[in-house]
Amino acid sequence: MRALLLIPLALAGLCQPAQAGDISSAYTDLDWKKDCVTYAQAEEGDGDWASLACSGYRGYPVLIAYDDARESLFYGFPPSDMTAVWESFVAFNSAAPKLEWRIETNGDRAVPFAVIHRRSISNPEAENKPTDVLIVVKVAQPETYEGCTVGLVLATGNPGANDQARKLADEKARTFACGKDQRVVIGNVPAFGRVDN
């Protein structure tokens, strides 16, 4: 009789919605010379471009596509056609050497779902005053290969930029549909775009 009474309680426990895990940050460095391998680059007279694979967070790679002083970065496991995921600022730009990974931990499983990465964008009207922007990016998982920019947060002159970027990552990145959902832009951010070839 006692066993029969426990069955409804056990079923009720199974029907409860799954709890979200704990969210925290982990930081990694990105040094082209130390952390990356160049797997393709321009031949002499073929322009100025290179493709690099870099170490990221616990086996999650960071891929850099450099072309004419502009950088496009992809975080996580890439699709077979990387030309479809080029995203960069229109102006010359470079990525900072420190990455913030937003991690969701459930028990023993820790999954990075977003990256916050500072980028410095040149200002043609004031060369000595670049604009800093925090890019919030969905990390591509091994089973989906879907990664893209979720949002852009102006960092120059914005003391709350880091908190805004974390909030954006935590609320939007996991469910963001790349190619369908519109990215969030906070502040007057320089022109940024996605190229689908």
C-alpha positions as CSV (number, residue, x, y, z in Angstrom):
1,M,0.0,0.0,0.0
2,R,2.8,2.4,0.9
3,A,4.4,1.7,-2.5
4,L,1.2,2.7,-4.3
5,L,1.1,6.0,-2.4
6,L,4.7,6.8,-3.5
7,I,4.0,6.4,-7.2
8,P,2.0,9.6,-7.7
9,L,4.6,11.5,-5.7
10,A,7.4,10.1,-8.0
11,L,5.4,11.0,-11.1
12,A,4.8,14.5,-9.8
13,G,8.5,14.9,-9.4
14,L,9.1,13.8,-13.0
15,C,6.6,16.3,-14.3
16,Q,8.1,19.4,-12.7
17,P,9.9,21.7,-15.2
18,A,13.7,21.3,-15.3
19,Q,15.6,23.9,-13.3
20,A,18.1,26.2,-15.0
21,G,21.6,25.6,-13.8
22,D,24.0,28.0,-12.1
23,I,25.5,30.6,-14.4
24,S,29.0,31.9,-13.9
25,S,31.9,33.3,-15.9
26,A,35.2,31.8,-17.0
27,Y,38.0,33.7,-18.7
28,T,40.4,32.6,-21.3
29,D,43.2,34.4,-23.2
30,L,43.5,34.7,-26.9
31,D,47.0,35.3,-28.3
32,W,47.4,34.8,-32.0
33,K,51.0,33.8,-31.6
34,K,50.7,31.5,-28.6
35,D,47.1,30.1,-28.7
36,C,46.4,29.7,-32.4
37,V,47.3,27.7,-35.5
38,T,47.1,29.3,-38.9
39,Y,45.5,26.7,-41.2
40,A,45.1,28.9,-44.3
41,Q,46.5,32.2,-45.5
42,A,47.0,34.4,-48.5
43,E,49.8,33.6,-50.9
44,E,52.0,36.5,-52.0
45,G,50.0,38.9,-54.1
46,D,46.7,37.3,-53.0
47,G,45.6,40.0,-50.5
48,D,45.8,40.1,-46.8
49,W,43.8,37.3,-45.2
50,A,44.3,34.3,-42.8
51,S,42.2,31.7,-41.0
52,L,43.2,30.5,-37.6
53,A,42.1,27.9,-35.1
54,C,42.6,28.8,-31.4
55,S,42.2,27.2,-28.1
56,G,39.1,28.4,-26.2
57,Y,37.3,27.0,-23.2
58,R,37.7,23.3,-22.3
59,G,37.8,22.0,-25.9
60,Y,35.5,24.7,-27.4
61,P,37.6,26.3,-30.1
62,V,37.7,29.9,-31.3
63,L,38.1,30.4,-35.0
64,I,39.4,33.7,-36.4
65,A,39.0,34.8,-40.0
66,Y,41.2,37.8,-40.7
67,D,40.7,39.8,-43.9
68,D,42.1,43.3,-44.7
69,A,42.4,44.5,-41.0
70,R,38.9,43.1,-40.1
71,E,38.3,40.2,-37.9
72,S,35.4,37.7,-37.8
73,L,35.4,35.3,-34.8
74,F,33.4,32.1,-34.3
75,Y,33.2,30.5,-30.9
76,G,32.5,26.8,-30.5
77,F,32.0,24.0,-33.1
78,P,31.8,25.4,-36.6
79,P,29.5,24.4,-39.5
80,S,31.1,22.9,-42.6
81,D,30.8,26.1,-44.5
82,M,32.5,28.9,-42.6
83,T,31.9,31.5,-45.4
84,A,28.3,31.7,-44.3
85,V,29.1,32.9,-40.8
86,W,31.4,35.9,-41.5
87,E,30.4,38.7,-39.1
88,S,32.5,41.8,-38.5
89,F,32.5,45.6,-38.3
90,V,32.7,47.5,-41.5
91,A,35.6,49.6,-40.2
92,F,39.0,48.2,-39.3
93,N,38.8,46.3,-36.0
94,S,40.6,44.0,-33.7
95,A,39.7,41.6,-30.8
96,A,40.9,42.0,-27.3
97,P,43.1,39.3,-25.8
98,K,40.6,38.3,-23.0
99,L,37.3,36.4,-23.5
100,E,34.5,36.0,-21.0
101,W,32.6,32.7,-21.4
102,R,29.2,32.5,-19.7
103,I,28.8,28.9,-18.4
104,E,25.7,27.1,-17.3
105,T,26.5,24.3,-14.7
106,N,24.1,21.5,-14.0
107,G,25.6,19.0,-11.6
108,D,28.9,17.8,-13.2
109,R,28.1,19.3,-16.6
110,A,29.4,22.8,-17.4
111,V,28.4,24.1,-20.9
112,P,29.6,27.5,-22.3
113,F,26.6,29.1,-24.0
114,A,27.8,32.6,-24.7
115,V,31.0,34.6,-25.1
116,I,31.5,38.3,-24.3
117,H,34.4,39.7,-26.3
118,R,35.6,43.3,-26.5
119,R,36.4,44.6,-29.9
120,S,38.2,47.9,-30.8
121,I,36.9,49.6,-34.0
122,S,38.8,52.3,-35.8
123,N,37.4,55.7,-36.1
124,P,38.2,57.3,-39.5
125,E,37.5,60.8,-38.1
126,A,39.7,60.3,-35.0
127,E,42.4,57.7,-35.5
128,N,43.6,57.9,-31.9
129,K,40.1,57.3,-30.5
130,P,38.8,53.9,-31.4
131,T,35.4,52.8,-30.3
132,D,35.2,49.7,-28.0
133,V,32.2,47.4,-28.2
134,L,31.3,44.2,-26.3
135,I,30.1,41.5,-28.7
136,V,27.7,38.9,-27.1
137,V,27.9,35.7,-29.1
138,K,26.0,32.4,-29.0
139,V,28.5,29.5,-28.6
140,A,28.0,26.8,-31.2
141,Q,27.5,23.4,-29.6
142,P,28.8,20.0,-31.0
143,E,25.3,18.9,-32.0
144,T,24.0,22.1,-33.6
145,Y,27.0,24.0,-34.9
146,E,24.9,27.2,-34.6
147,G,26.8,30.3,-33.4
148,C,26.2,34.0,-34.2
149,T,26.2,37.4,-32.7
150,V,23.3,37.9,-30.2
151,G,24.0,41.5,-29.4
152,L,26.4,44.5,-29.4
153,V,26.9,46.7,-26.4
154,L,28.8,50.1,-26.7
155,A,31.6,50.0,-24.1
156,T,33.2,53.4,-24.8
157,G,31.8,55.8,-22.2
158,N,29.4,53.2,-20.8
159,P,30.4,52.1,-17.3
160,G,27.5,49.6,-17.2
161,A,28.6,47.8,-20.4
162,N,29.8,44.6,-18.8
163,D,26.7,44.1,-16.7
164,Q,24.5,44.8,-19.8
165,A,26.4,42.3,-21.8
166,R,26.1,39.6,-19.2
167,K,22.4,40.2,-18.8
168,L,22.0,40.0,-22.6
169,A,24.0,36.8,-22.8
170,D,22.1,35.1,-20.0
171,E,18.6,36.1,-21.2
172,K,19.0,35.7,-25.0
173,A,21.9,33.5,-26.1
174,R,20.6,30.0,-25.3
175,T,17.4,30.4,-27.2
176,F,18.6,32.8,-29.9
177,A,17.9,31.6,-33.5
178,C,20.8,32.5,-35.7
179,G,19.6,33.9,-39.1
180,K,16.1,34.5,-37.7
181,D,16.2,36.5,-34.5
182,Q,17.3,40.1,-34.6
183,R,20.4,41.0,-32.6
184,V,20.1,43.5,-29.7
185,V,22.1,46.7,-30.0
186,I,22.8,48.9,-26.9
187,G,24.2,52.3,-27.7
188,N,25.5,53.9,-30.9
189,V,27.6,51.0,-32.2
190,P,29.6,51.2,-35.4
191,A,28.2,49.4,-38.5
192,F,28.3,45.6,-38.1
193,G,27.1,43.0,-40.5
194,R,26.7,39.3,-41.4
195,V,27.7,38.0,-44.8
196,D,26.0,34.9,-46.2
197,N,27.7,33.7,-49.4
